[in-house]
Amino acid sequence: MEVHALREGKMQEALGQLHRIPDSAFFHSRALAACYSSPRPSDAEQLLDQAEKDVLVFHDPEPRYSFAVHYNACRGNAFTARLAKSAIRKRILRVREFAVRCVAYRISEVA
């Protein structure tokens, strides 16, 4: 799932796009919308916790990389580092590629 408006900082447009995407155990559009909503919905932490649990069981590490980038805004660098490291261990994600994506999403550090 790619929400270009999110990357471009157009939050209202991105939230509108996310609300049109059906929620699922793969896309977690409700959790991502909760992450970028202000104020956050009352069930935001529950949605975000469930999304993290779901992504960690995927055999394909690519979703971990994607979640690490998209959810940094609300889960922070420790979350991003944990998921990115698991993707790197699976050798799907090159460190340089991750660094470029982090800059694109204005993530200041990932340690």
N, C-alpha and C positions, 0 to 999 in steps of 0.2 A: 504494500500500500504506500503510495507516495502522495502526500498532500503538499503540493508545491507552494501554496499560499503560506503554509507553516514555515517553510524554509525562508520565504521572503519576508517574514514578520507581519503578514497580514492576518492577524489573529481572528478577527470576526469572519472573514472569508473562509479561513481554515476550519473554524468551528462549524460553520454552515456545511462545509463539505463533509466533515466528520459525522455530523448528524444524519447525513443522507446515506452513509455507508452502514450496512447492517452489522450489528455487533456479532462477533464469533470468538471462539477460543483461539483463533489464529490472528485476526485483525485487531481485536480489542479497541474498536473505535470509540466506545463509551469511556474507556479508561484514558485514552489519549485526549479526548475532548475534556475530560475532568482535569487532566494535567494542565491544560492551557486555559481553563475557565477561571474567571475572576469575578466573584469569589468562587471557590471550588465547591462542588456539590457535597452534601453531607456524607454521601457514600464514596467519596473519592478515594480515601485510603484503602477501603475494601476492594474497590475496582482495581487499583494499582497493585495491591498485594497479589490479587488473583492473576492479573496479567503477568507479573513476574514469575509466579509459580508455573503458569502455563508455558511460558517461553523457555524456561529452563529444562523442560522435558522434551523439547523438540530435538530430534537427532541431527537435523540440519542446523549448524550454528549461525547461519545467515540471519535468522530472526533475532538472535541475541545481539548481533551487531546493530541491527536496525533499532531495536528497543533501546540499546545503550545510547544511541544518538538522540532519538526522539524524546525519551523520558528524562533526560538530564535536567531539563528545566524544572521539573517538580521533584525528582528523586535525588538529584545531586551527583557529585563526582564519585562518591563511593559506589553507588549503584552502577554508574556508567563504567567504572573501572572493573567491577566484578563481572559484568556481562561481557565487556570487551575482552577481558582476559580469558574467559571461557571460550569465546570465539577464536581468539588467537591460538589457544591450546589445540583447538580442532583444525588449525592451519587453513581456515577458510579466509581469514582476514589478515591482510598484510598490515603491519604497523603503520607504514607510511600512508596507506589508503585511509586508515582510520584517522590519522592526524589531519589529513586534508578535510575529511568530513566534519571533524570537530571544529575546525576553523570556520567552515561553512555555516555551522549551527551556533557559532560563538561560544563554544565550550572552552573555558580558559585553561583548565588543566584536568588531567584524567588519572592522577596518581592516587 
